[in-house]
Amino acid sequence: MTGSPGPSPQVVLGPGSPGPPAQVVLGLDVGTTSTKAVAFGLGTPWRHVAAREYPLLEPRPGWQVQDPEDILAAVSATLADCAAAAGTSEVVALSVSTAMHGLIGLDAAMRPLTPLVTWADGRARDEARELQESGRAPALHRTSGTPVHSMTPLTKLMWFARHEPDLCAAVRWWVGLKDYVLQRLTGTLVTELSSASGTGLLDLATRSWDPALARLAGVRLDQLPEVLPTTAVLALAGRVAERTGLPAGLPVVVGAGDGPLGNLGTGAMSRGVAGLSLGTSGAVRVVVPRPPADPDGSLFCYALTDSAWVVGGAVSNGGIVIRWAGSALAPDLADGPGEPSVDEQLLELAAAVPAGSDGLVMLPYLLSERGPLWDPDLPGAYLGLRRTHRRGHLVRAAVEGVCLQLSVIVDRLDRIEPVTSVRVTGGAFRSPLWREVLAATLDRPVLALGDAEGTALGAAALGLYALGLSPRLEDAPAALGAPAAPAVLGAPAALGGTAALGGTAAPEAGLVRPDPALVPVYARSRMAVPRLVGALEAVADLFGGAPEPVAEGVR
């Protein structure tokens, strides 16, 4: 049932304390390759993080799916871990975030008839291409806020209607990952505005499913879950409470998508401040009060709440590029007890290579790429390869290639809201190399936050706001012990500011300013990328265009 399951708990926020808190809020972050649950102490810096990984499977070339039961097992395990860590503390609420754009078909008994078809699945590229070539894509984008691409449930549903009619006839409900997780946690099948806004099926103006888009997808409106506000509250089912150790009837805030909540968790809610996340994939977003009247054709627009929307772009190829490098370029490297991980060893090799990788450029389109090109057929490539290049060059060029793609998205965001600083989260940014390259490529100060800052914190903060325990959404993270961010002064030179002041802030601050020696190196690369992509498209046409699958090594 929707609505609050009982009176809102009363919380008194006090001074920070490292000891066990009196009350905690749980933020659940169900991602592409792992689930993370974080227990945040209210009014204290105390927190506990639990995580479980699961595989991204490729049963056929270009398909990227997951077993929903693997994900549910990870959800249950991480929640149980946090419940045990909370001990006698009162658990105030659980608030949920999931990866966006997934699709699952359920029967009338809520049993999956399909795996989770993830955002990375490229099977619907023909359907997306047909919409683009027919000229319908811009109008669909304006209505839904979602660019036409094989990632979207809209095109996935078109694929199922075309290729799996018998399966479609057996499906009672078409749902996303968030909807499925909520149903298993609470027994109620619903979705929420944020996740719905990433399906390609929602009318942003009415905040409801669009009948014409549903017909295009080949589904009935009654096959889609009810759309609730992101602040709606359900109740934790008794069977889940028994399995996890959480109290039955615990308020479960339906929450939002992982990208929008990343902005809230990193504090990227003000004008000029962008939030950037980098995991398997990556994204850059800014918050606006309403969907833009004339959206940039390369950017998405998704809801955080009804009055806070994120505009941005996502790249399919983020940290996965380094994982690919580990399996393809460094099979001799291995993790060992007390030893650096394979990723760390690769990045150490890359750090010894000069900026610009001695003329080597990587266009990192290993998975079907999303922003800023939204071209699922464009393959990746190394350009400028010479016999003097070594493994470190290949890895550094991969890091630089990902950062260059993210910089193009920031350039597009500048047209809507000039970006003066960027707050970043994700495991990649534990690496000084990633931070240094990104700051120089963007030519903006970069503030790297801890692993718990980001989506999980954003989810917990939205939960606090939903229960009326934080009067303002943007203040909620501080109530959960989020560290105060240092002031980031200066703007990129193009905005008349002084971003390129050089040097790096104290490591404990996490603030990195662009190195003035590196900025012009990456500026030249940014100028060359459009020409390189144009040349690559011509070459790709000669070989059929479709990128090779790279699921091996993804975890």
C-alpha positions in Angstrom: 0.0 0.0 0.0 1.1 3.5 -0.7 1.3 6.2 1.9 3.0 6.3 5.3 2.8 3.1 7.2 2.6 5.0 10.5 3.5 8.2 12.3 6.8 9.7 11.2 9.6 9.0 13.8 10.9 12.0 15.6 14.6 12.7 15.2 16.8 15.0 17.2 20.0 15.9 15.4 22.9 16.3 17.7 26.7 16.7 17.5 28.7 14.1 15.6 29.9 11.1 17.4 32.0 8.1 16.3 30.0 5.7 18.4 26.9 3.7 17.5 24.1 6.1 16.7 20.7 6.2 18.3 19.0 6.2 14.9 20.0 5.2 11.3 18.6 5.6 7.8 19.5 2.9 5.2 20.3 3.9 1.7 20.1 1.0 -0.8 22.0 1.4 -4.1 21.3 -1.4 -6.6 23.8 -0.9 -9.4 24.8 -2.6 -12.6 27.4 -5.0 -11.2 26.9 -4.7 -7.4 24.5 -3.7 -4.7 25.6 -1.4 -1.9 23.6 -0.8 1.3 24.8 1.9 3.7 23.6 2.6 7.2 23.9 6.3 8.0 23.7 7.6 11.5 21.4 10.5 12.0 23.3 13.6 13.2 26.6 11.6 13.4 29.4 10.7 11.0 28.8 7.0 11.8 28.1 4.8 8.8 28.4 1.1 7.8 28.8 0.0 4.2 27.9 -3.5 2.9 28.3 -4.6 -0.8 27.8 -7.6 -2.9 28.8 -8.1 -6.6 27.0 -10.2 -9.3 27.8 -10.9 -12.9 26.7 -9.1 -16.1 25.9 -11.9 -18.5 26.0 -12.1 -22.3 24.0 -15.1 -23.5 24.2 -13.8 -27.0 26.5 -11.2 -28.7 25.5 -7.7 -27.7 23.0 -8.9 -25.0 23.8 -7.7 -21.4 21.4 -9.3 -18.9 21.3 -10.3 -15.3 19.5 -12.9 -13.2 17.0 -11.0 -11.0 17.4 -13.6 -8.3 21.1 -12.8 -8.0 20.3 -9.1 -7.5 17.7 -9.9 -4.9 20.1 -12.1 -3.0 22.6 -9.2 -2.9 19.9 -6.9 -1.7 18.9 -9.2 1.1 22.5 -9.9 2.1 23.5 -6.2 2.2 20.4 -5.2 4.2 21.0 -8.0 6.7 24.6 -6.9 7.1 23.5 -3.3 7.8 20.8 -4.4 10.2 23.3 -6.4 12.1 25.7 -3.5 12.2 23.0 -1.1 13.4 22.5 -3.4 16.4 20.2 -1.7 18.9 20.0 1.5 16.9 16.5 2.4 15.7 16.3 2.0 11.9 14.2 5.0 10.8 13.7 4.1 7.1 15.0 2.4 4.1 15.2 4.4 0.8 15.9 2.8 -2.5 18.0 3.6 -5.6 18.5 1.4 -8.6 20.2 1.6 -12.0 17.9 3.0 -14.6 16.6 1.7 -18.0 16.3 -2.0 -17.1 13.4 -4.1 -18.2 11.8 -7.3 -16.8 8.7 -9.1 -18.0 6.6 -10.6 -15.2 3.6 -13.0 -15.3 0.4 -12.4 -13.3 2.1 -14.0 -10.2 5.0 -11.5 -10.4 7.4 -14.2 -11.5 10.1 -13.1 -14.0 9.6 -14.4 -17.6 12.7 -12.6 -18.8 16.1 -11.8 -17.2 16.8 -8.2 -16.3 17.6 -6.6 -19.7 20.1 -3.9 -18.6 20.8 -0.5 -20.0 23.9 -2.0 -21.6 22.0 -4.5 -23.7 22.3 -3.6 -27.4 19.7 -5.9 -28.9 17.3 -3.1 -29.8 19.8 -1.1 -31.9 17.9 -1.7 -35.1 14.7 -0.4 -33.5 16.5 2.7 -32.3 18.1 3.2 -35.7 14.7 3.0 -37.4 13.3 5.7 -35.1 16.2 7.9 -35.8 16.3 7.4 -39.6 12.5 7.9 -39.8 12.9 11.4 -38.2 10.7 10.5 -35.2 13.5 10.5 -32.6 13.6 14.3 -31.9 9.9 14.4 -31.1 10.1 11.3 -28.9 13.0 12.9 -27.1 11.1 16.2 -26.5 8.1 14.3 -25.1 9.9 11.8 -22.8 13.2 13.6 -22.0 15.0 10.4 -23.0 17.2 10.2 -26.1 16.3 7.4 -28.5 18.8 4.6 -28.0 18.9 0.8 -27.5 19.3 1.4 -23.8 15.7 2.5 -23.3 12.8 0.3 -22.3 10.9 1.9 -25.2 13.2 0.3 -27.8 13.6 -2.9 -25.8 9.8 -3.3 -25.8 9.7 -2.7 -29.5 12.3 -5.5 -29.9 10.3 -8.0 -27.8 7.1 -7.2 -29.7 8.9 -7.9 -33.0 11.0 -10.9 -32.0 9.2 -12.6 -29.0 5.4 -12.3 -29.6 4.6 -15.5 -27.7 6.5 -14.3 -24.7 4.8 -10.9 -24.9 1.5 -12.6 -24.8 2.4 -14.2 -21.5 3.7 -11.0 -19.9 1.2 -9.4 -17.5 3.6 -6.6 -16.3 6.5 -4.9 -17.9 8.6 -3.4 -15.1 12.0 -1.8 -14.4 14.6 -2.9 -11.8 13.4 -0.4 -9.2 9.8 -1.7 -9.6 10.9 -5.3 -9.1 13.0 -4.5 -6.1 10.2 -2.5 -4.5 7.7 -5.3 -5.2 9.9 -7.9 -3.5 10.6 -5.6 -0.5 7.0 -4.4 0.1 4.7 -6.7 -1.9 3.4 -3.6 -3.9 4.1 -3.2 -7.6 4.7 0.5 -8.4 7.3 2.7 -10.0 8.3 6.3 -9.3 8.7 9.4 -11.3 12.5 9.3 -11.6 12.8 5.8 -12.9 9.7 6.2 -15.1 11.3 9.3 -16.6 14.2 7.2 -18.0 12.0 4.7 -19.8 11.2 6.7 -22.9 7.5 6.0 -22.2 6.7 9.0 -19.9 5.3 12.3 -20.9 7.3 14.9 -18.9 4.6 17.5 -19.2 1.8 15.3 -17.6 4.1 13.1 -15.4 2.3 10.0 -16.6 2.6 7.2 -19.1 2.1 8.5 -22.7 -0.5 6.5 -24.6 1.1 7.1 -28.0 4.5 6.0 -26.7 3.0 2.9 -25.1 1.4 2.0 -28.4 4.7 2.5 -30.2 6.3 0.1 -27.7 3.5 -2.5 -28.2 2.2 -2.5 -24.6 -1.0 -1.5 -22.9 -1.0 1.2 -20.2 -2.4 -1.4 -17.7 0.8 -3.4 -18.2 2.9 -0.6 -16.7 3.1 0.1 -12.9 1.5 3.1 -11.3 3.8 6.1 -11.2 4.3 7.5 -7.6 6.2 10.5 -6.4 9.8 9.7 -5.5 9.0 10.6 -1.9 6.1 8.1 -1.6 6.4 5.6 1.3 5.6 1.9 1.4 6.0 -0.6 4.2 8.6 -3.4 4.5 7.0 -6.9 4.1 7.1 -9.2 7.1 8.9 -12.0 5.2 11.7 -9.6 4.2 11.9 -8.3 7.8 12.4 -11.9 9.0 15.1 -12.5 6.4 17.1 -9.3 6.9 16.6 -8.6 10.6 14.9 -5.2 9.8 11.6 -4.3 11.6 8.4 -5.3 9.8 6.5 -2.3 8.5 9.7 -0.2 8.3 9.0 2.8 6.1 10.4 2.1 2.6 10.8 5.3 0.6 10.4 4.4 -3.1 13.3 6.8 -4.0 14.7 7.7 -7.4 17.1 6.6 -10.1 20.8 6.3 -9.4 21.9 9.2 -11.5 19.6 11.9 -10.0 20.4 10.6 -6.5 24.1 10.9 -7.2 23.7 14.6 -7.5 21.9 14.8 -4.2 24.5 12.6 -2.5 27.4 14.6 -3.8 25.9 17.9 -3.0 25.7 18.9 -6.7 22.4 20.7 -6.3 23.4 24.3 -6.8 23.7 26.3 -10.0 27.0 25.8 -11.8 27.9 22.6 -9.8 27.8 19.3 -11.8 27.7 15.8 -10.4 29.8 13.2 -12.1 29.7 9.5 -11.3 32.0 6.9 -12.8 31.4 3.2 -12.2 31.0 0.6 -15.0 29.5 3.5 -16.9 29.6 7.2 -16.3 27.4 10.3 -16.3 27.5 14.0 -15.7 24.4 15.9 -14.6 23.2 19.3 -13.3 20.0 20.1 -11.4 17.3 22.4 -12.8 13.9 23.2 -11.4 12.0 22.0 -14.4 12.6 20.2 -17.7 14.1 22.6 -20.3 11.6 23.9 -22.8 14.1 23.3 -25.7 16.3 20.4 -24.7 19.7 19.7 -26.2 19.2 16.7 -28.5 22.2 14.9 -26.9 21.1 15.3 -23.2 18.6 13.5 -21.1 16.2 15.0 -18.5 15.2 12.8 -15.6 13.4 13.6 -12.4 14.8 13.7 -8.8 11.5 15.1 -7.4 8.7 16.8 -9.1 10.5 20.2 -8.6 14.1 19.0 -9.1 15.2 17.5 -12.4 18.6 16.5 -13.7 19.9 17.3 -17.2 22.9 15.5 -18.4 24.5 12.7 -20.4 25.7 9.2 -19.8 28.6 7.3 -21.3 28.3 3.5 -21.5 32.1 3.1 -21.3 33.5 4.2 -18.0 35.4 2.0 -15.6 34.6 -1.0 -17.7 37.3 0.2 -20.1 40.0 -0.4 -17.5 38.5 -3.8 -16.6 38.6 -4.7 -20.3 42.3 -3.5 -20.4 43.1 -5.9 -17.5 41.7 -8.9 -19.3 42.8 -8.0 -22.9 46.1 -6.3 -22.3 47.4 -7.6 -19.0 46.4 -11.3 -18.5 49.7 -11.8 -16.7 48.7 -9.5 -13.9 46.7 -10.8 -10.9 45.4 -9.8 -7.6 47.1 -11.2 -4.5 46.6 -10.9 -0.7 48.0 -7.6 0.4 48.9 -6.7 -3.2 47.5 -3.9 -5.4 44.5 -4.9 -7.6 44.9 -5.4 -11.3 43.2 -2.0 -11.9 45.7 -0.4 -9.5 48.7 -2.0 -11.3 47.4 -0.9 -14.7 46.9 2.7 -13.5 50.4 2.7 -12.0 51.8 1.8 -15.5 49.6 4.5 -17.0 50.8 7.2 -14.6 54.3 6.8 -15.8 53.3 7.8 -19.3 53.2 11.5 -20.4 49.9 13.2 -20.8 48.6 12.7 -24.2 50.0 9.1 -24.3 52.7 10.1 -26.8 50.1 10.7 -29.5 48.0 7.6 -28.9 44.2 8.2 -28.7 41.5 5.7 -27.7 37.9 6.1 -28.7 36.5 3.9 -25.9 33.3 2.6 -27.5 33.5 -1.0 -26.2 29.8 -1.2 -25.3 27.1 0.5 -27.4 27.8 4.1 -26.7 25.3 6.5 -25.3 26.1 10.2 -24.8 27.1 12.4 -26.4 26.8 10.5 -29.7 23.9 8.1 -29.0 25.3 5.8 -31.7 25.2 2.1 -30.6 26.9 1.0 -33.8 30.1 3.0 -33.4 33.1 0.7 -32.5 36.0 1.6 -30.3 39.5 2.2 -31.7 43.1 3.0 -30.9 44.4 5.7 -33.3 47.9 6.8 -33.7 49.4 3.5 -32.6 53.3 3.2 -33.0 55.8 0.6 -32.1 57.1 2.8 -29.3 53.8 2.5 -27.5 53.7 0.1 -24.6 51.0 -1.3 -22.3 51.1 1.8 -20.1 50.3 4.0 -23.2 47.3 1.9 -24.0 45.9 2.1 -20.5 46.5 5.8 -20.2 44.9 6.5 -23.5 41.9 4.5 -22.3 41.6 6.8 -19.2 42.0 9.9 -21.3 39.5 8.6 -23.8 36.8 8.2 -21.2 37.5 11.6 -19.7 37.4 13.2 -23.2 33.9 11.8 -23.7 32.8 13.1 -20.3 34.2 16.6 -21.2 32.0 16.7 -24.3 28.9 16.2 -22.2 30.1 19.1 -19.9 30.4 21.3 -22.9 26.8 20.6 -23.8 25.7 21.3 -20.3 27.4 24.7 -20.4 24.7 25.7 -22.9 22.0 25.2 -20.3 23.9 26.1 -17.1 27.5 27.1 -17.1 29.5 24.5 -15.1 32.0 26.0 -12.8 33.0 23.0 -10.7 32.4 19.2 -10.6 31.8 16.9 -7.7 32.7 13.3 -8.5 32.0 10.0 -7.0 32.9 6.4 -7.8 35.6 3.9 -7.1 37.7 5.1 -10.0 38.4 8.4 -8.3 40.4 6.7 -5.6 43.1 6.8 -8.3 45.1 10.1 -8.5 45.5 9.5 -12.2 41.7 9.5 -12.9 41.3 12.7 -10.8 44.3 14.5 -12.4 43.2 13.6 -16.0 39.6 14.5 -15.4 40.3 17.9 -13.9 42.7 18.8 -16.7 40.3 17.6 -19.4 37.4 19.5 -18.0 39.5 22.5 -17.1 37.5 22.8 -13.9 38.1 22.1 -10.2 37.1 18.5 -9.3 36.0 17.5 -5.8 36.3 13.8 -5.2 34.1 12.4 -2.5 34.2 9.2 -0.6 32.5 5.9 -1.8 29.6 6.4 0.6 29.0 9.9 -0.8 26.9 9.5 -3.9 23.9 7.4 -4.8 23.5 5.6 -1.4 23.8 8.9 0.5 21.4 10.5 -2.0 18.9 7.7 -1.4 19.1 8.0 2.4 18.8 11.8 2.2 15.7 11.6 0.0 14.3 9.2 2.6 14.9 11.7 5.3 13.2 14.4 3.3 10.3 12.2 2.4 9.6 11.5 6.1 9.6 15.2 6.9 12.8 14.9 9.0 14.7 17.4 6.8 12.7 20.5 5.8 14.8 21.1 2.7 16.0 18.4 0.3 19.5 19.9 -0.2 20.1 19.9 3.5 19.3 16.3 4.1 22.8 14.9 3.4 24.3 17.0 6.1 21.8 15.5 8.6 23.4 12.2 7.7 26.9 13.2 8.6 28.0 14.1 5.0 31.2 16.1 5.3 31.1 19.8 4.4 32.6 20.4 1.0 35.4 22.9 0.7 34.7 26.0 -1.2 35.6 25.6 -4.8 36.7 28.9 -6.2 37.2 29.9 -9.8 35.6 29.0 -13.0 36.9 27.7 -16.3 38.9 30.2 -18.3 36.2 30.1 -21.0 33.8 31.6 -18.4 36.2 34.3 -17.4 37.2 32.6 -14.2 40.5 31.2 -12.8 40.1 27.5 -12.8 43.6 26.8 -14.1 45.4 27.9 -10.9 47.5 24.8 -10.9 48.5 22.4 -8.2 46.4 20.0 -6.1 44.6 20.7 -2.9 45.5 18.8 0.2 44.8 15.1 -0.4 42.4 15.0 2.5 40.2 17.7 1.0 39.7 15.7 -2.2 39.9 18.9 -4.3 41.9 18.8 -7.5 42.5 21.9 -9.6 43.5 21.5 -13.2 47.3 21.3 -13.8 48.0 24.3 -16.2 50.7 22.1 -17.9 48.1 19.5 -18.8 45.1 21.6 -19.7 46.4 22.6 -23.2 47.4 19.0 -24.0 43.8 17.8 -23.4 42.3 20.9 -25.0 44.0 19.9 -28.3 42.7 16.3 -28.0 39.1 17.6 -27.3 39.3 19.7 -30.5 40.4 16.6 -32.5 37.9 14.1 -31.2 35.0 15.1 -33.5 37.2 14.7 -36.6 38.5 11.4 -35.3 34.9 10.1 -34.7 33.8 11.2 -38.1 36.7 9.3 -39.7 36.0 6.2 -37.5 32.3 6.2 -38.7 33.5 5.9 -42.3 35.9 3.1 -41.4 33.2 1.3 -39.3 30.8 1.3 -42.3 33.4 -0.8 -44.2 33.2 -3.5 -41.6 29.6 -3.5 -40.8 29.7 -1.0 -37.9 28.4 -3.0 -35.0 30.9 -3.1 -32.0 32.1 -6.4 -30.8 30.7 -7.6 -27.4 33.0 -7.3 -24.4 31.2 -8.9 -21.6 34.1 -11.2 -20.6 35.9 -9.8 -17.6 33.0 -7.6 -16.5 32.1 -8.0 -12.9 
